[in-house]
């Protein structure tokens, strides 16, 4: 977990997927929010929000726990 703490905050930018030949096959806006709540069931929460120019939207939340030193 100590290495993850440096990822805390909000990260915004452009997510690009390219082939091994360098051809872009997807491009969309990305917003990643990483937090370490002081209380509640999770030690780590990552929220992803991806938006495409055509209006598509994908949102996901990825919680994590800290157990047995991992």
N, C-alpha and C positions, 0 to 999 in steps of 0.2 A: 503493500500500500504506500509506503513512503515515496516511491517513484511516481505514483499516480497523482499525488497531491500537486505536483507542478503543472498538471493539466487542468486544474480547477479554473473555472471562468467560462466565458462565452467566446466561442470561436466562429467567425463568419467568413465566408468566402465562396469560391466556386469549386465544385467537385467535378473533375473530368475523368472519364474513362477512355483509355486509349488501347489500341491493339499493340502487340509486340512490334509492329512496324511503325508505330507512332501515329496511326490514324485515329482521330477522335470519333468515338461512337456514341458518347453521351456527355452532356454538360448541363449542370443545374446548380442553383443556389443552395448553399448549405449553411445551416446554423446548428452548432453543437453546444450544448450547455452541460457542463460537468460540475457537480456539487458533492459535498461531503456533509450531509446533514448532521447536526449535533444530537438529534434525537429521532426516534422512529425506527422502523425495522431494517433499514438499509444504511450501510456505511458509505455507499457510493451510488450516485444516480447520474446517468447520462441520458439526455433528451436530444433526439435528432429531429430536425425539420428540414426536409428537402423540397424545393419548389422548382418546377420547370417553366419555361417560357409559355408553354401551352396551357398552363393553369393546373397541371397535376400537382398533387401535394402528398407527401408521405411523412408521417410523424410516428416516432417510436420512442419508447422509454425503456432503458436498460438499467435496472437496479442491481446492486451487488452487495454481498455480505462479506464480513471479515471473520474467518473461523480458523482456529488452529494455526495462527500466525500467517495465514494466507487469505 
